[in-house]
Structure formats: structure tokens, C-alpha cells
Amino acid sequence: MNVDTALSVEEKRTAFFYGWVVVGVGFVTLGMAFGVWYSFSVFFLAVIEEFGWSRAATSSIFSVFIFSQSMVGLLAGHLQDRFGPRVIIPFGTVVLCLCLAVTSRAHSLWHFYIAYGVFAGAAVSLLGFSSHAGFIPKWFERQRGLALGIAMSGIGFGMLIFIPLAEKSITLFGWRNTYLYMAAVLLLTVGPLNAFLSRRSPQDMGLMPDGDSPDRRRRDRRVRVTIKVVDEAWAGENWTLKKAVRTKRFWLLAVAFFFGSWVYQGTLLHSISAMVDFGLERHVAASYFGILGIAGAAGKIVFGYLSDVLGRERVNTLAGVVTALGLLCLMSLAWVDGIMPLLFAVSFGLGYGAAAPLFPSVSADIFLGRSFGLIFAVICIGGGLGGSMGPFMTGYLRDITGSYMLPFALFFASLTLSCLFIWMAGPRKVRRMVRN
């Protein structure tokens, strides 16, 4: 057997890379987890109707949820580095199901704070964004943005399926029973799927990132894009949390995530309420939210792929512009109806979708290493703070002004700052993709 034939046989044997199974499991898991997360936008109005609380008070439940999941992200990243998804995600699923069951029995604001805000938020962190960002980047180098984009696009499909179904279930069976139904679905799908199929890293299976072998990495000319290390000293550093927090780049990323999450979480929680304020029926607004979700899934894949080709900073800024256009469409509902809700759902969904693959990709380009899961989780505290303050302040400003115009207008400044700080962090100055 000559060399060319041997290489051909090797390529056939490695044609399927198990990393894509990990991505597929992540797609389903994130869809279910964030379906629970963003379904609060329809539970939001149902809870207000039953208890008569203000938007600010009801929004504060979601703020506690966001803050809790970001803080427990510290633990989630560390646990993923140590035990892997086969243990951590099924455990988080069981805890989340118990929390949803307890939330279904809530009768006062502090019940929601504890059951949904603190404990459900903590459980979602174990099977959500920070958790997956701790192990999926380890499976890929050349296609990291694309792989994260595909996995994170499950969030959009979860929104597309969960939110309209949750609204329908709330109408037919009430919000309490709907939480019980969601818990049952999670328990029967997410836990078993991860226990059997998910893996922590390619090395656990004797593989290399992207499914490469050492020989193939040296000789396969079909690889069109590779990672170029621009700053060898930085990239070669054995990054630990202690070292990372002493760098300027760490804090620039944390602040960038803060302002980005302020916009995304504030809009996602209040968009249905805003559309209802502007005259849409609640079930119609929920349908547009579902469209937003599927547009977000497309945005995760498209912008994740483009970031591998064009660079993280450029694509993140492009996504920010698209997000801003979506916000303009939402605000214009005060004067124009017709196609504007659809344009908001598509534009905002596409733009916001970029955050899921880009935030971990940008962080991995700078701080990739054995402790990346923990480092990324700590960076995400910035996102958690912004994500918890955004919904509350949006609801508070809506209560005191009687309109969503002021808080939505502030989102444009937040988007600009988020993009600016990622440019300043400069992942392209550490690692960047180049064409062969």
C-alpha cells in the first residue's frame, strides 16, 4: 500500500468526527434549557395578571435568575473541567426539574425569588451557556466558531418551540401546570441524552481537535483555514484564573459581555410585553418571539462561521448593527404596524444570535487552556450582571415613564460599548484565522 492509498484509508476512517455528536447533544440540551429560560417572557404576563405585581417587581424575578446562573457559572466551568458533561448536565437537569415543580406552587414574590430565581437559575447554569462553553471549544480549533454556532443555535430552536407552546399551554392549563409539563419533558430527554453521549474532550476518546491525526495535520492540503498564533508568548502561557484576572483583556471582555447582555436579556424579557403595549395580541407576540428564536439559530450559525473567516471583532460589530436595526423596528411599532414585528424578530434574532458563538470564541482565542472553563465562567459574571440589571431597569423605566421607548433607546449605547470593548480586547492580536 503506497502513501497516498494509506492516507486515503485514514481519511475514510476519520471522516466522521465524534465532536459533531457532542455538538448535536449540546444543540438539544441548550434548546431545552433556554426554552425554560426565555419562556419566562410569557409566564411574565400570566404572573402579572394573577398577582397584580408591577413590571419592575416581576422583572426582578428574572434578574435574580440571571444573576444566579452567572454566579454558579463559576462552579459550572470548574466542574466541567473536572468531571465533564456526562455528570454535570444530568445532575443540573434533575435540580432544574425539581425547581420548576416547586415554582409551580409559588404564591408570593419571595417564593419565585428562591425557587425560580436562585435555584432554577443555578441549575440552568449547569446545563447552559457557560457549561457548554467550557468543553465544546476543546473539540475544535479550525471550526470552533461554526461548531459553537451550531450548538448554540439550539437556543433559537428552543425559543421557536417552547415559547409558543408555553403560551398555548398557559392559556389551556394555566402557568402552574405548564411548569410541571416542562419539568417532565426535561427529565425524560436532557439527562439521559448527556449521560450516554456527551464527552468532555477529544483526548478522552483518544482523538485530536477537529478529528485530525498528527500526519493529517502536517500533510492534508485540503484544510483551507488554519489558526495563526500572532502572539506566541501570550498563546503559550499556561493560563489560570489567577493569571487571567491580572490582565487588561480579561476585564475588557467582562465589561463587553456586561453591556451586550444588558441589551439582549432586557429585550428578550420585555419584547412580548412591548409588542402587547403596541397593540398586538399576546399569542401573536409569542409567535413573533418564536420567529426571533429561529432567526437567532440562523444568526448563531452564520455569524459563528463568518467569525472563523473574517475575524471575531468585525463579525461582532456587524452583528451589533443588525441587532440595532431590529430594535429600531420594535420601537417603530409605536407608529407603524404591518411588517415591523416580523422585521424586528428577524433582525434582532439574527444579531443577538451572534453572541452565543462569539463570546466563547473570543474568550477562547485569548485564554484557551486547561482552565478555560473556569476563566470563561468568571468573565461571564460580567454578562450575568448586565443580564440581570437590563431586564429590571427596563421594567422599572417602563413603570415610571409608561413606555418602553427610553430603556430601548439606551440599548443603542450599550451595543456600541460592547462592540468597542471587544475591539480593545483584541483577540485577533493573539490568534486569528488565515487562509492557506
MOCOR-V247357 format. One record per residue. SS is DSSP state (a for helix, b for strand, c for the rest). Layout:
BEGIN
SS  SS
END
This chain:
BEGIN
c  c  a  a  a  a  a  a  a  a  a  a  a  c  c  c  c  c  a  a  a  a  a  a  a  a  a  a  a  a  a  a  a  a  a  a  a  a  c  a  a  a  a  a  a  a  a  a  a  a  a  c  c  c  a  a  a  a  a  a  a  a  a  a  a  a  a  a  a  a  a  a  a  a  a  a  a  a  a  a  a  a  c  c  a  a  a  a  a  a  a  a  a  a  a  a  a  a  a  a  a  a  a  c  c  c  c  c  a  a  a  a  a  a  a  a  a  a  a  a  a  a  a  a  a  a  a  c  a  a  a  a  a  c  c  a  a  a  a  c  c  c  c  a  a  a  a  a  a  a  a  a  a  a  a  a  a  a  a  a  a  a  a  a  a  a  a  a  a  a  a  a  a  c  a  a  a  a  a  a  a  a  a  a  a  a  a  a  a  a  a  a  a  a  a  a  a  c  c  c  c  a  a  a  a  c  c  c  a  a  a  c  c  a  a  a  a  a  a  c  c  c  c  c  b  b  b  b  b  c  c  a  a  a  a  c  c  c  c  c  a  a  a  a  c  c  c  a  a  a  a  a  a  a  a  a  a  a  a  a  a  a  a  a  a  a  a  a  a  a  a  a  a  a  a  a  a  c  c  c  c  a  a  a  a  a  a  a  a  a  a  a  a  a  a  a  a  a  a  a  a  a  a  a  a  a  a  a  a  a  c  a  a  a  a  a  a  a  a  a  a  a  a  a  a  a  a  a  a  a  a  a  a  a  c  c  c  c  c  a  a  a  a  a  a  a  a  a  a  a  a  a  a  a  a  a  a  a  a  a  a  a  a  a  a  a  a  c  c  c  c  a  a  a  a  a  a  a  a  a  a  a  a  a  a  a  a  a  a  a  a  a  a  a  a  a  a  a  a  a  a  c  c  c  a  a  a  a  a  a  a  a  a  a  a  a  a  a  a  a  a  a  a  a  a  c  a  a  a  c  b  b  b  b  b  c
END
